[in-house]
Amino acid sequence: MTTGSVTFRRAASEDLEAIVALLADDPIGRLRENPATSDTSYRDAFAAIARDPNQLLAVADRGGLVIGVLQLSFIPGLTRQGTWRGQIEGVRVATNERANGIGRAMLEWAVEECRRRGCGLVQLTSDKRRSAAHGFYETLGFEATHEGYKLSL
C-alpha cells in the first residue's frame, strides 16, 4: 500500500539496521535495544520472523528510507469460536516523521492486512508509560479491555 510518498511493505534484510535504530529511538527503547551490537541476535530474530508464515515485519518506506516499523503476528485460537487474531507489536515511527500521519496510516494498513488474512480481532500491547500512544490507539478504535502481564526470563 502507498500513502502519498510512503509505501508499506514487508521488511527486507537490508532494512534491519534502520529497524533496530527505530526501535531504539525513544526513551524506553534506548534502554532495551542496542543498534551498535555486533552479535547475531537481531539477524537471527529477523530470519526466524521471515521464515514464519504467521509473522510479518513491515516497514513504512519513503524514497528508500525506512521511517516506520511494526510486527504483525497472526495467531490461531480456539477462543471466540476459533477466531484468528492479529497481534501488533514494536510500532515505531522515526522521530522526525511523528505527527505527520505516518503512524495512523501504518496502523490502518496493519488492520487491513489482518482483515485480509481472515483475523476477527486485532490486538496490541503498549507499555504503560506510553500514555500518548494509548490515546492515539484509542482514536483508531482500539479499546483498553484487558490488563496485560509479562514475565521476563
DAMO-V736909 format. One record per residue. N is the residue number from 0. PHI is phi in radians with two decimals (none if undefined). OMEGA is omega in radians with two decimals (* if undefined). Layout:
<<N PHI OMEGA> <N PHI OMEGA>>
This chain:
<<0 none 3.11> <1 -2.17 3.05> <2 -2.11 -3.04> <3 1.06 3.12> <4 -1.69 -3.13> <5 -1.82 3.10> <6 -1.98 3.05> <7 -1.83 -3.05> <8 -2.66 3.04> <9 -1.13 3.12> <10 -1.18 3.05> <11 -1.87 -3.12> <12 -1.02 3.11> <13 -1.17 -3.14> <14 -1.49 -2.95> <15 -1.00 -3.13> <16 -1.05 3.13> <17 -1.15 3.13> <18 -1.11 -3.14> <19 -1.10 3.09> <20 -1.08 3.09> <21 -1.11 -3.13> <22 -1.09 -3.12> <23 -1.57 -2.99> <24 -1.57 2.97> <25 -2.85 -3.04> <26 -1.03 3.13> <27 -1.41 -3.11> <28 -1.07 -3.11> <29 -1.21 3.08> <30 -1.44 -3.05> <31 -2.14 3.12> <32 -1.97 3.13> <33 -2.46 -3.11> <34 -1.13 -3.13> <35 -1.56 -3.06> <36 -1.12 3.11> <37 -1.90 3.10> <38 -1.35 -3.02> <39 -1.68 -3.03> <40 -1.03 3.13> <41 -1.17 3.13> <42 -1.12 3.12> <43 -1.12 3.12> <44 -1.13 3.11> <45 -1.03 -3.12> <46 -1.09 3.13> <47 -1.13 3.10> <48 -1.11 -3.10> <49 -1.10 -3.13> <50 -1.35 -3.00> <51 -1.56 -3.11> <52 -1.17 3.12> <53 -1.72 3.09> <54 -2.18 3.06> <55 -2.49 3.02> <56 -1.63 -3.02> <57 -2.06 3.10> <58 -2.18 2.93> <59 -1.69 -3.03> <60 -2.13 3.03> <61 -2.18 3.09> <62 1.02 3.14> <63 1.54 3.09> <64 -1.80 3.09> <65 -1.39 -3.10> <66 -2.03 3.10> <67 -2.82 3.14> <68 -2.64 2.94> <69 -2.77 3.07> <70 -2.04 3.05> <71 -1.92 3.01> <72 -2.03 3.12> <73 -1.80 -2.93> <74 -2.06 3.04> <75 -1.34 3.13> <76 -2.66 3.08> <77 -1.52 -3.14> <78 -1.18 -3.09> <79 0.98 3.07> <80 1.07 3.07> <81 1.40 -3.10> <82 -1.23 2.97> <83 -1.39 3.10> <84 -2.04 2.93> <85 -1.82 3.13> <86 -1.88 3.13> <87 -1.77 -3.14> <88 -2.41 2.97> <89 1.02 -3.13> <90 -1.38 3.08> <91 -2.52 3.01> <92 -2.21 3.14> <93 -0.94 -3.09> <94 -0.88 -3.09> <95 -1.31 3.13> <96 -1.90 -3.11> <97 -1.19 -3.14> <98 1.24 3.09> <99 -1.91 3.13> <100 1.55 -3.12> <101 -1.15 -3.14> <102 -1.04 3.12> <103 -1.05 -3.14> <104 -1.09 -3.13> <105 -1.14 3.13> <106 -1.20 3.08> <107 -1.09 3.08> <108 -1.07 -3.13> <109 -1.10 3.12> <110 -1.08 3.11> <111 -1.13 3.10> <112 -1.12 3.08> <113 -1.11 3.10> <114 -1.05 -3.14> <115 -1.06 -3.14> <116 -1.47 3.06> <117 1.54 3.12> <118 -1.28 3.08> <119 -1.79 -3.09> <120 -2.69 3.02> <121 -2.11 -3.12> <122 -2.31 3.06> <123 -2.63 3.00> <124 -2.07 3.12> <125 -2.55 3.13> <126 -0.94 -3.12> <127 -1.02 -3.14> <128 -1.37 -3.09> <129 -1.70 -3.05> <130 -1.07 3.11> <131 -1.10 3.11> <132 -1.12 -3.14> <133 -1.05 3.10> <134 -1.07 3.11> <135 -1.07 -3.13> <136 -1.07 3.12> <137 -1.14 3.10> <138 -1.16 3.10> <139 -1.59 3.11> <140 1.76 3.10> <141 -1.27 3.11> <142 -2.11 3.08> <143 -1.44 -3.04> <144 -1.70 -3.05> <145 -2.33 2.99> <146 -1.73 -3.11> <147 -1.74 3.12> <148 -2.33 3.07> <149 -2.37 3.07> <150 -2.26 3.11> <151 -1.30 3.14> <152 -1.97 *>>
